[in-house]
Amino acid sequence: MNFVLNLLINAFALWAAAKVISGITYSGPWYGLLVVALVFGVLNAFVRPVLKFFSLPFVILTLGMFIFVLNAFMLWLTSAASRALDLGFSVGGFWPALWGALVISFVNMILSCVSRPE
C-alpha cells in the first residue's frame, strides 16, 4: 500500500510541476503519468544514491545546496527516459528542471505529511 501511495504522490507532484513550470510538459493520458512516476521512482531509488555518493564533496562544499542540482538532474534524467519510452513527459532545460525539482519536492513533502498514518 505504501508503494502505491508513493506512486500516486509522485504522479501528482509531476503533474503539478508540469502545470506550474513552463518548460516542463506532459502530453498523454492520466494513467501514463503513473508510468512516468514509476520511472522517476526507479531512477531515484537506483541512480540517485550513486550520484549522491560521487557528488558528496560538492554537497559538502556548497553546504548542501548541490542537492538541488542533483534533484534537477534526476528530473532531467526522468525526462530523457520518458522520451525514450515515448511517455510524453519532457523537461526543456536546466532552469525548468531546477524549478520543477523544487515544486516536486514541495508537493511530495506536503502530501507525504498529510497522508502519513498517525
A tleap script that builds the chain and sets N, CA, C and O, in Angstrom:
source leaprc.protein.ff14SB
mol = sequence {
  NMET ASN PHE VAL LEU ASN LEU LEU ILE ASN
  ALA PHE ALA LEU TRP ALA ALA ALA LYS VAL
  ILE SER GLY ILE THR TYR SER GLY PRO TRP
  TYR GLY LEU LEU VAL VAL ALA LEU VAL PHE
  GLY VAL LEU ASN ALA PHE VAL ARG PRO VAL
  LEU LYS PHE PHE SER LEU PRO PHE VAL ILE
  LEU THR LEU GLY MET PHE ILE PHE VAL LEU
  ASN ALA PHE MET LEU TRP LEU THR SER ALA
  ALA SER ARG ALA LEU ASP LEU GLY PHE SER
  VAL GLY GLY PHE TRP PRO ALA LEU TRP GLY
  ALA LEU VAL ILE SER PHE VAL ASN MET ILE
  LEU SER CYS VAL SER ARG PRO CGLU
}
set mol.1.N position { 0.821 -1.198 0.000 }
set mol.1.CA position { 0.000 0.000 0.000 }
set mol.1.C position { 0.862 1.258 0.000 }
set mol.1.O position { 0.527 2.250 -0.647 }
set mol.2.N position { 1.972 1.208 0.729 }
set mol.2.CA position { 2.878 2.347 0.785 }
set mol.2.C position { 3.460 2.660 -0.596 }
set mol.2.O position { 3.627 3.826 -0.951 }
set mol.3.N position { 3.765 1.623 -1.368 }
set mol.3.CA position { 4.302 1.808 -2.713 }
set mol.3.C position { 3.290 2.523 -3.601 }
set mol.3.O position { 3.644 3.455 -4.323 }
set mol.4.N position { 2.053 2.097 -3.550 }
set mol.4.CA position { 1.002 2.700 -4.377 }
set mol.4.C position { 0.786 4.152 -3.981 }
set mol.4.O position { 0.624 5.015 -4.844 }
set mol.5.N position { 0.781 4.428 -2.685 }
set mol.5.CA position { 0.599 5.799 -2.213 }
set mol.5.C position { 1.749 6.690 -2.661 }
set mol.5.O position { 1.518 7.815 -3.104 }
set mol.6.N position { 2.981 6.207 -2.554 }
set mol.6.CA position { 4.138 6.982 -3.022 }
set mol.6.C position { 4.078 7.205 -4.526 }
set mol.6.O position { 4.442 8.277 -5.009 }
set mol.7.N position { 3.627 6.209 -5.263 }
set mol.7.CA position { 3.495 6.347 -6.709 }
set mol.7.C position { 2.467 7.423 -7.052 }
set mol.7.O position { 2.704 8.247 -7.935 }
set mol.8.N position { 1.342 7.423 -6.369 }
set mol.8.CA position { 0.312 8.430 -6.605 }
set mol.8.C position { 0.786 9.830 -6.222 }
set mol.8.O position { 0.498 10.798 -6.925 }
set mol.9.N position { 1.504 9.937 -5.122 }
set mol.9.CA position { 2.046 11.234 -4.707 }
set mol.9.C position { 3.049 11.746 -5.725 }
set mol.9.O position { 3.023 12.926 -6.076 }
set mol.10.N position { 3.934 10.881 -6.205 }
set mol.10.CA position { 4.904 11.286 -7.230 }
set mol.10.C position { 4.209 11.692 -8.522 }
set mol.10.O position { 4.600 12.674 -9.154 }
set mol.11.N position { 3.186 10.951 -8.918 }
set mol.11.CA position { 2.453 11.289 -10.137 }
set mol.11.C position { 1.798 12.656 -10.005 }
set mol.11.O position { 1.838 13.457 -10.939 }
set mol.12.N position { 1.194 12.927 -8.849 }
set mol.12.CA position { 0.570 14.228 -8.642 }
set mol.12.C position { 1.617 15.338 -8.626 }
set mol.12.O position { 1.382 16.414 -9.176 }
set mol.13.N position { 2.765 15.092 -8.006 }
set mol.13.CA position { 3.830 16.096 -7.952 }
set mol.13.C position { 4.380 16.385 -9.350 }
set mol.13.O position { 4.658 17.539 -9.678 }
set mol.14.N position { 4.536 15.357 -10.166 }
set mol.14.CA position { 4.997 15.563 -11.544 }
set mol.14.C position { 3.953 16.326 -12.349 }
set mol.14.O position { 4.304 17.193 -13.150 }
set mol.15.N position { 2.680 16.016 -12.147 }
set mol.15.CA position { 1.606 16.737 -12.831 }
set mol.15.C position { 1.610 18.207 -12.415 }
set mol.15.O position { 1.467 19.094 -13.257 }
set mol.16.N position { 1.776 18.466 -11.106 }
set mol.16.CA position { 1.803 19.844 -10.608 }
set mol.16.C position { 2.977 20.616 -11.205 }
set mol.16.O position { 2.830 21.778 -11.586 }
set mol.17.N position { 4.124 19.979 -11.285 }
set mol.17.CA position { 5.291 20.644 -11.873 }
set mol.17.C position { 5.047 20.956 -13.342 }
set mol.17.O position { 5.448 22.015 -13.826 }
set mol.18.N position { 4.395 20.048 -14.053 }
set mol.18.CA position { 4.102 20.280 -15.477 }
set mol.18.C position { 3.101 21.420 -15.649 }
set mol.18.O position { 3.153 22.140 -16.646 }
set mol.19.N position { 2.199 21.590 -14.700 }
set mol.19.CA position { 1.213 22.667 -14.786 }
set mol.19.C position { 1.794 24.016 -14.375 }
set mol.19.O position { 1.430 25.043 -14.947 }
set mol.20.N position { 2.685 24.026 -13.398 }
set mol.20.CA position { 3.176 25.278 -12.822 }
set mol.20.C position { 4.398 25.826 -13.559 }
set mol.20.O position { 4.517 27.040 -13.727 }
set mol.21.N position { 5.286 24.975 -13.991 }
set mol.21.CA position { 6.567 25.397 -14.566 }
set mol.21.C position { 6.500 25.350 -16.090 }
set mol.21.O position { 6.250 24.300 -16.682 }
set mol.22.N position { 6.728 26.502 -16.712 }
set mol.22.CA position { 6.827 26.482 -18.176 }
set mol.22.C position { 8.183 25.874 -18.524 }
set mol.22.O position { 9.201 26.223 -17.928 }
set mol.23.N position { 8.186 24.989 -19.465 }
set mol.23.CA position { 9.398 24.250 -19.809 }
set mol.23.C position { 9.293 22.787 -19.418 }
set mol.23.O position { 10.098 21.963 -19.852 }
set mol.24.N position { 8.298 22.463 -18.596 }
set mol.24.CA position { 8.013 21.066 -18.263 }
set mol.24.C position { 6.639 20.758 -18.835 }
set mol.24.O position { 5.655 21.428 -18.525 }
set mol.25.N position { 6.592 19.734 -19.675 }
set mol.25.CA position { 5.318 19.401 -20.320 }
set mol.25.C position { 5.018 17.918 -20.164 }
set mol.25.O position { 5.906 17.068 -20.091 }
set mol.26.N position { 3.729 17.659 -20.116 }
set mol.26.CA position { 3.263 16.280 -20.162 }
set mol.26.C position { 2.084 16.235 -21.116 }
set mol.26.O position { 1.092 16.939 -20.928 }
set mol.27.N position { 2.197 15.412 -22.130 }
set mol.27.CA position { 1.117 15.274 -23.105 }
set mol.27.C position { 0.799 13.795 -23.249 }
set mol.27.O position { 1.397 13.086 -24.059 }
set mol.28.N position { -0.127 13.362 -22.467 }
set mol.28.CA position { -0.512 11.969 -22.506 }
set mol.28.C position { -1.705 11.743 -21.598 }
set mol.28.O position { -2.185 12.674 -20.951 }
set mol.29.N position { -2.175 10.534 -21.549 }
set mol.29.CA position { -3.317 10.236 -20.673 }
set mol.29.C position { -2.902 10.267 -19.204 }
set mol.29.O position { -1.714 10.199 -18.888 }
set mol.30.N position { -3.871 10.369 -18.320 }
set mol.30.CA position { -3.578 10.478 -16.890 }
set mol.30.C position { -2.851 9.250 -16.367 }
set mol.30.O position { -1.982 9.368 -15.504 }
set mol.31.N position { -3.192 8.087 -16.874 }
set mol.31.CA position { -2.541 6.872 -16.368 }
set mol.31.C position { -1.096 6.761 -16.856 }
set mol.31.O position { -0.299 6.041 -16.256 }
set mol.32.N position { -0.755 7.453 -17.922 }
set mol.32.CA position { 0.630 7.482 -18.381 }
set mol.32.C position { 1.532 8.201 -17.396 }
set mol.32.O position { 2.727 7.921 -17.310 }
set mol.33.N position { 0.944 9.137 -16.649 }
set mol.33.CA position { 1.718 9.843 -15.635 }
set mol.33.C position { 2.126 8.910 -14.498 }
set mol.33.O position { 3.134 9.141 -13.831 }
set mol.34.N position { 1.347 7.867 -14.281 }
set mol.34.CA position { 1.739 6.852 -13.290 }
set mol.34.C position { 3.003 6.116 -13.728 }
set mol.34.O position { 3.848 5.771 -12.902 }
set mol.35.N position { 3.123 5.878 -15.030 }
set mol.35.CA position { 4.325 5.218 -15.552 }
set mol.35.C position { 5.524 6.164 -15.439 }
set mol.35.O position { 6.626 5.736 -15.097 }
set mol.36.N position { 5.303 7.453 -15.729 }
set mol.36.CA position { 6.375 8.436 -15.564 }
set mol.36.C position { 6.803 8.491 -14.097 }
set mol.36.O position { 7.995 8.561 -13.799 }
set mol.37.N position { 5.831 8.459 -13.180 }
set mol.37.CA position { 6.154 8.459 -11.751 }
set mol.37.C position { 6.920 7.199 -11.364 }
set mol.37.O position { 7.805 7.251 -10.510 }
set mol.38.N position { 6.592 6.079 -11.980 }
set mol.38.CA position { 7.320 4.841 -11.721 }
set mol.38.C position { 8.763 4.958 -12.202 }
set mol.38.O position { 9.688 4.544 -11.504 }
set mol.39.N position { 8.954 5.518 -13.386 }
set mol.39.CA position { 10.312 5.744 -13.910 }
set mol.39.C position { 11.076 6.675 -12.970 }
set mol.39.O position { 12.235 6.421 -12.641 }
set mol.40.N position { 10.423 7.747 -12.543 }
set mol.40.CA position { 11.027 8.706 -11.612 }
set mol.40.C position { 11.442 8.020 -10.309 }
set mol.40.O position { 12.533 8.264 -9.793 }
set mol.41.N position { 10.574 7.170 -9.786 }
set mol.41.CA position { 10.875 6.455 -8.550 }
set mol.41.C position { 12.012 5.466 -8.697 }
set mol.41.O position { 12.864 5.359 -7.815 }
set mol.42.N position { 12.032 4.745 -9.801 }
set mol.42.CA position { 13.099 3.763 -10.038 }
set mol.42.C position { 14.446 4.469 -10.184 }
set mol.42.O position { 15.448 4.022 -9.626 }
set mol.43.N position { 14.468 5.567 -10.931 }
set mol.43.CA position { 15.716 6.318 -11.086 }
set mol.43.C position { 16.179 6.893 -9.749 }
set mol.43.O position { 17.370 6.878 -9.439 }
set mol.44.N position { 15.234 7.397 -8.961 }
set mol.44.CA position { 15.606 7.932 -7.648 }
set mol.44.C position { 16.074 6.842 -6.693 }
set mol.44.O position { 16.887 7.100 -5.805 }
set mol.45.N position { 15.572 5.641 -6.868 }
set mol.45.CA position { 15.967 4.544 -5.982 }
set mol.45.C position { 17.335 3.969 -6.329 }
set mol.45.O position { 18.082 3.565 -5.437 }
set mol.46.N position { 17.669 3.930 -7.616 }
set mol.46.CA position { 18.898 3.252 -8.021 }
set mol.46.C position { 20.019 4.188 -8.475 }
set mol.46.O position { 21.185 3.937 -8.172 }
set mol.47.N position { 19.693 5.247 -9.186 }
set mol.47.CA position { 20.730 6.129 -9.732 }
set mol.47.C position { 21.117 7.217 -8.724 }
set mol.47.O position { 22.298 7.529 -8.567 }
set mol.48.N position { 20.136 7.784 -8.053 }
set mol.48.CA position { 20.403 8.906 -7.162 }
set mol.48.C position { 21.398 8.581 -6.040 }
set mol.48.O position { 22.264 9.412 -5.766 }
set mol.49.N position { 21.321 7.415 -5.374 }
set mol.49.CA position { 22.324 7.146 -4.326 }
set mol.49.C position { 23.760 7.128 -4.862 }
set mol.49.O position { 24.685 7.570 -4.181 }
set mol.50.N position { 23.938 6.626 -6.060 }
set mol.50.CA position { 25.275 6.594 -6.661 }
set mol.50.C position { 25.756 8.023 -6.943 }
set mol.50.O position { 26.898 8.378 -6.652 }
set mol.51.N position { 24.858 8.833 -7.514 }
set mol.51.CA position { 25.223 10.220 -7.802 }
set mol.51.C position { 25.481 11.010 -6.523 }
set mol.51.O position { 26.377 11.853 -6.480 }
set mol.52.N position { 24.699 10.739 -5.487 }
set mol.52.CA position { 24.918 11.419 -4.208 }
set mol.52.C position { 26.281 11.071 -3.628 }
set mol.52.O position { 26.978 11.929 -3.086 }
set mol.53.N position { 26.645 9.817 -3.749 }
set mol.53.CA position { 27.946 9.390 -3.235 }
set mol.53.C position { 29.087 10.109 -3.954 }
set mol.53.O position { 30.006 10.621 -3.317 }
set mol.54.N position { 29.019 10.143 -5.296 }
set mol.54.CA position { 30.107 10.749 -6.058 }
set mol.54.C position { 30.106 12.280 -5.986 }
set mol.54.O position { 31.141 12.909 -6.202 }
set mol.55.N position { 28.959 12.876 -5.686 }
set mol.55.CA position { 28.911 14.331 -5.591 }
set mol.55.C position { 29.034 14.827 -4.152 }
set mol.55.O position { 28.851 16.017 -3.893 }
set mol.56.N position { 29.339 13.940 -3.227 }
set mol.56.CA position { 29.440 14.311 -1.819 }
set mol.56.C position { 30.408 15.478 -1.569 }
set mol.56.O position { 30.081 16.347 -0.761 }
set mol.57.N position { 31.567 15.543 -2.207 }
set mol.57.CA position { 32.430 16.712 -1.980 }
set mol.57.C position { 31.759 18.033 -2.379 }
set mol.57.O position { 31.933 19.045 -1.702 }
set mol.58.N position { 30.990 18.023 -3.481 }
set mol.58.CA position { 30.289 19.242 -3.895 }
set mol.58.C position { 29.175 19.599 -2.921 }
set mol.58.O position { 28.927 20.773 -2.647 }
set mol.59.N position { 28.507 18.576 -2.403 }
set mol.59.CA position { 27.437 18.809 -1.428 }
set mol.59.C position { 28.022 19.436 -0.171 }
set mol.59.O position { 27.448 20.376 0.379 }
set mol.60.N position { 29.146 18.927 0.280 }
set mol.60.CA position { 29.791 19.471 1.480 }
set mol.60.C position { 30.307 20.883 1.210 }
set mol.60.O position { 30.139 21.778 2.038 }
set mol.61.N position { 30.933 21.078 0.052 }
set mol.61.CA position { 31.495 22.384 -0.294 }
set mol.61.C position { 30.416 23.460 -0.401 }
set mol.61.O position { 30.649 24.611 -0.030 }
set mol.62.N position { 29.250 23.096 -0.898 }
set mol.62.CA position { 28.161 24.070 -1.079 }
set mol.62.C position { 27.168 24.056 0.082 }
set mol.62.O position { 26.101 24.664 -0.001 }
set mol.63.N position { 27.515 23.370 1.149 }
set mol.63.CA position { 26.670 23.270 2.342 }
set mol.63.C position { 25.285 22.708 2.017 }
set mol.63.O position { 24.272 23.155 2.554 }
set mol.64.N position { 25.270 21.726 1.130 }
set mol.64.CA position { 24.034 21.022 0.801 }
set mol.64.C position { 23.260 21.578 -0.370 }
set mol.64.O position { 22.295 20.956 -0.815 }
set mol.65.N position { 23.651 22.727 -0.883 }
set mol.65.CA position { 22.899 23.348 -1.981 }
set mol.65.C position { 23.027 22.562 -3.289 }
set mol.65.O position { 22.177 22.690 -4.170 }
set mol.66.N position { 24.072 21.759 -3.423 }
set mol.66.CA position { 24.254 20.978 -4.646 }
set mol.66.C position { 23.179 19.901 -4.786 }
set mol.66.O position { 22.978 19.378 -5.882 }
set mol.67.N position { 22.490 19.560 -3.706 }
set mol.67.CA position { 21.398 18.587 -3.765 }
set mol.67.C position { 20.308 19.080 -4.714 }
set mol.67.O position { 19.671 18.276 -5.394 }
set mol.68.N position { 20.087 20.403 -4.765 }
set mol.68.CA position { 19.095 20.946 -5.697 }
set mol.68.C position { 19.486 20.665 -7.142 }
set mol.68.O position { 18.632 20.345 -7.970 }
set mol.69.N position { 20.764 20.784 -7.442 }
set mol.69.CA position { 21.252 20.478 -8.789 }
set mol.69.C position { 21.092 18.989 -9.072 }
set mol.69.O position { 20.729 18.599 -10.182 }
set mol.70.N position { 21.358 18.175 -8.086 }
set mol.70.CA position { 21.186 16.735 -8.228 }
set mol.70.C position { 19.708 16.384 -8.479 }
set mol.70.O position { 19.406 15.536 -9.319 }
set mol.71.N position { 18.810 17.026 -7.762 }
set mol.71.CA position { 17.372 16.808 -7.987 }
set mol.71.C position { 16.962 17.230 -9.392 }
set mol.71.O position { 16.168 16.551 -10.044 }
set mol.72.N position { 17.500 18.345 -9.853 }
set mol.72.CA position { 17.196 18.804 -11.210 }
set mol.72.C position { 17.710 17.802 -12.241 }
set mol.72.O position { 17.041 17.534 -13.239 }
set mol.73.N position { 18.887 17.256 -12.001 }
set mol.73.CA position { 19.441 16.264 -12.913 }
set mol.73.C position { 18.575 15.009 -12.947 }
set mol.73.O position { 18.376 14.420 -14.010 }
set mol.74.N position { 18.064 14.599 -11.795 }
set mol.74.CA position { 17.198 13.415 -11.739 }
set mol.74.C position { 15.899 13.658 -12.514 }
set mol.74.O position { 15.387 12.751 -13.171 }
set mol.75.N position { 15.372 14.877 -12.435 }
set mol.75.CA position { 14.171 15.197 -13.203 }
set mol.75.C position { 14.479 15.200 -14.700 }
set mol.75.O position { 13.681 14.713 -15.500 }
set mol.76.N position { 15.625 15.744 -15.075 }
set mol.76.CA position { 16.024 15.731 -16.475 }
set mol.76.C position { 16.250 14.289 -16.964 }
set mol.76.O position { 15.889 13.952 -18.092 }
set mol.77.N position { 16.836 13.461 -16.129 }
set mol.77.CA position { 17.052 12.054 -16.478 }
set mol.77.C position { 15.721 11.330 -16.659 }
set mol.77.O position { 15.582 10.492 -17.550 }
set mol.78.N position { 14.750 11.651 -15.816 }
set mol.78.CA position { 13.403 11.099 -15.969 }
set mol.78.C position { 12.808 11.530 -17.298 }
set mol.78.O position { 12.149 10.740 -17.974 }
set mol.79.N position { 13.037 12.777 -17.671 }
set mol.79.CA position { 12.555 13.281 -18.962 }
set mol.79.C position { 13.195 12.518 -20.116 }
set mol.79.O position { 12.510 12.153 -21.072 }
set mol.80.N position { 14.490 12.276 -20.035 }
set mol.80.CA position { 15.181 11.540 -21.098 }
set mol.80.C position { 14.667 10.113 -21.202 }
set mol.80.O position { 14.452 9.607 -22.303 }
set mol.81.N position { 14.470 9.465 -20.063 }
set mol.81.CA position { 13.946 8.095 -20.067 }
set mol.81.C position { 12.511 8.070 -20.576 }
set mol.81.O position { 12.127 7.151 -21.299 }
set mol.82.N position { 11.722 9.063 -20.208 }
set mol.82.CA position { 10.331 9.136 -20.669 }
set mol.82.C position { 10.260 9.371 -22.169 }
set mol.82.O position { 9.391 8.823 -22.847 }
set mol.83.N position { 11.173 10.185 -22.687 }
set mol.83.CA position { 11.234 10.406 -24.128 }
set mol.83.C position { 11.601 9.120 -24.856 }
set mol.83.O position { 11.051 8.816 -25.914 }
set mol.84.N position { 12.537 8.369 -24.279 }
set mol.84.CA position { 12.942 7.099 -24.898 }
set mol.84.C position { 11.807 6.083 -24.872 }
set mol.84.O position { 11.690 5.259 -25.779 }
set mol.85.N position { 10.969 6.139 -23.835 }
set mol.85.CA position { 9.836 5.219 -23.722 }
set mol.85.C position { 8.561 5.791 -24.350 }
set mol.85.O position { 7.506 5.158 -24.318 }
set mol.86.N position { 8.670 6.999 -24.923 }
set mol.86.CA position { 7.547 7.679 -25.586 }
set mol.86.C position { 6.364 7.862 -24.630 }
set mol.86.O position { 5.231 7.496 -24.945 }
set mol.87.N position { 6.650 8.436 -23.457 }
set mol.87.CA position { 5.625 8.647 -22.446 }
set mol.87.C position { 5.038 10.055 -22.461 }
set mol.87.O position { 4.020 10.299 -21.814 }
set mol.88.N position { 5.656 10.982 -23.184 }
set mol.88.CA position { 5.104 12.323 -23.321 }
set mol.88.C position { 5.514 13.312 -22.248 }
set mol.88.O position { 4.914 14.383 -22.154 }
set mol.89.N position { 6.512 12.996 -21.435 }
set mol.89.CA position { 6.987 13.908 -20.392 }
set mol.89.C position { 8.324 14.471 -20.829 }
set mol.89.O position { 9.223 13.723 -21.213 }
set mol.90.N position { 8.462 15.803 -20.770 }
set mol.90.CA position { 9.743 16.389 -21.158 }
set mol.90.C position { 10.057 17.626 -20.325 }
set mol.90.O position { 9.167 18.345 -19.871 }
set mol.91.N position { 11.340 17.842 -20.145 }
set mol.91.CA position { 11.854 18.999 -19.419 }
set mol.91.C position { 12.751 19.752 -20.395 }
set mol.91.O position { 13.621 19.161 -21.034 }
set mol.92.N position { 12.532 21.063 -20.504 }
set mol.92.CA position { 13.188 21.847 -21.539 }
set mol.92.C position { 14.498 22.499 -21.187 }
set mol.92.O position { 14.918 23.398 -21.917 }
set mol.93.N position { 15.167 22.124 -20.144 }
set mol.93.CA position { 16.456 22.729 -19.835 }
set mol.93.C position { 16.759 22.684 -18.356 }
set mol.93.O position { 16.023 22.090 -17.568 }
set mol.94.N position { 17.876 23.333 -17.988 }
set mol.94.CA position { 18.320 23.285 -16.598 }
set mol.94.C position { 17.390 24.045 -15.663 }
set mol.94.O position { 17.009 23.522 -14.616 }
set mol.95.N position { 17.016 25.273 -16.024 }
set mol.95.CA position { 16.197 26.081 -15.117 }
set mol.95.C position { 14.803 25.498 -14.909 }
set mol.95.O position { 14.336 25.460 -13.771 }
set mol.96.N position { 14.119 25.043 -15.959 }
set mol.96.CA position { 12.846 24.368 -15.691 }
set mol.96.C position { 13.024 23.108 -14.832 }
set mol.96.O position { 12.172 22.797 -14.000 }
set mol.97.N position { 14.125 22.392 -15.036 }
set mol.97.CA position { 14.380 21.196 -14.226 }
set mol.97.C position { 14.609 21.575 -12.765 }
set mol.97.O position { 14.119 20.895 -11.862 }
set mol.98.N position { 15.353 22.660 -12.530 }
set mol.98.CA position { 15.619 23.095 -11.158 }
set mol.98.C position { 14.332 23.533 -10.467 }
set mol.98.O position { 14.054 23.106 -9.346 }
set mol.99.N position { 13.545 24.383 -11.128 }
set mol.99.CA position { 12.279 24.844 -10.536 }
set mol.99.C position { 11.292 23.694 -10.405 }
set mol.99.O position { 10.551 23.621 -9.425 }
set mol.100.N position { 11.275 22.803 -11.376 }
set mol.100.CA position { 10.393 21.641 -11.298 }
set mol.100.C position { 10.765 20.719 -10.156 }
set mol.100.O position { 9.886 20.184 -9.479 }
set mol.101.N position { 12.058 20.526 -9.932 }
set mol.101.CA position { 12.504 19.693 -8.815 }
set mol.101.C position { 12.092 20.308 -7.482 }
set mol.101.O position { 11.734 19.589 -6.549 }
set mol.102.N position { 12.141 21.632 -7.389 }
set mol.102.CA position { 11.695 22.302 -6.163 }
set mol.102.C position { 10.193 22.117 -5.955 }
set mol.102.O position { 9.748 21.855 -4.837 }
set mol.103.N position { 9.412 22.252 -7.026 }
set mol.103.CA position { 7.960 22.054 -6.925 }
set mol.103.C position { 7.656 20.615 -6.524 }
set mol.103.O position { 6.826 20.376 -5.647 }
set mol.104.N position { 8.318 19.663 -7.156 }
set mol.104.CA position { 8.086 18.249 -6.858 }
set mol.104.C position { 8.453 17.940 -5.404 }
set mol.104.O position { 7.724 17.225 -4.717 }
set mol.105.N position { 9.567 18.471 -4.944 }
set mol.105.CA position { 9.975 18.252 -3.548 }
set mol.105.C position { 8.955 18.838 -2.581 }
set mol.105.O position { 8.608 18.205 -1.583 }
set mol.106.N position { 8.473 20.044 -2.871 }
set mol.106.CA position { 7.498 20.703 -2.002 }
set mol.106.C position { 6.179 19.936 -1.970 }
set mol.106.O position { 5.627 19.700 -0.895 }
set mol.107.N position { 5.672 19.545 -3.135 }
set mol.107.CA position { 4.411 18.800 -3.199 }
set mol.107.C position { 4.564 17.446 -2.520 }
set mol.107.O position { 3.673 17.019 -1.786 }
set mol.108.N position { 5.687 16.762 -2.756 }
set mol.108.CA position { 5.942 15.483 -2.085 }
set mol.108.C position { 5.963 15.635 -0.574 }
set mol.108.O position { 5.401 14.807 0.144 }
set mol.109.N position { 6.606 16.686 -0.088 }
set mol.109.CA position { 6.696 16.902 1.349 }
set mol.109.C position { 5.309 17.140 1.941 }
set mol.109.O position { 4.962 16.550 2.964 }
set mol.110.N position { 4.517 17.997 1.309 }
set mol.110.CA position { 3.185 18.319 1.819 }
set mol.110.C position { 2.288 17.081 1.797 }
set mol.110.O position { 1.661 16.751 2.803 }
set mol.111.N position { 2.225 16.400 0.661 }
set mol.111.CA position { 1.340 15.246 0.554 }
set mol.111.C position { 1.788 14.079 1.426 }
set mol.111.O position { 0.947 13.336 1.933 }
set mol.112.N position { 3.076 13.904 1.609 }
set mol.112.CA position { 3.562 12.835 2.484 }
set mol.112.C position { 3.204 13.121 3.937 }
set mol.112.O position { 2.884 12.199 4.687 }
set mol.113.N position { 3.255 14.378 4.339 }
set mol.113.CA position { 2.867 14.733 5.716 }
set mol.113.C position { 1.364 14.555 5.913 }
set mol.113.O position { 0.924 14.091 6.965 }
set mol.114.N position { 0.585 14.920 4.911 }
set mol.114.CA position { -0.871 14.824 5.028 }
set mol.114.C position { -1.332 13.361 5.019 }
set mol.114.O position { -2.260 12.998 5.743 }
set mol.115.N position { -0.696 12.538 4.216 }
set mol.115.CA position { -1.143 11.152 4.051 }
set mol.115.C position { -0.525 10.187 5.066 }
set mol.115.O position { -0.864 9.003 5.065 }
set mol.116.N position { 0.352 10.656 5.911 }
set mol.116.CA position { 1.035 9.800 6.884 }
set mol.116.C position { 0.036 9.296 7.934 }
set mol.116.O position { -0.669 10.096 8.549 }
set mol.117.N position { -0.027 7.993 8.138 }
set mol.117.CA position { -0.924 7.491 9.180 }
set mol.117.C position { -0.409 7.854 10.567 }
set mol.117.O position { 0.798 7.888 10.806 }
set mol.118.N position { -1.325 8.119 11.462 }
set mol.118.CA position { -0.913 8.553 12.807 }
set mol.118.C position { -1.093 7.484 13.829 }
set mol.118.O position { -0.792 7.696 15.003 }
savepdb mol mol.pdb
quit
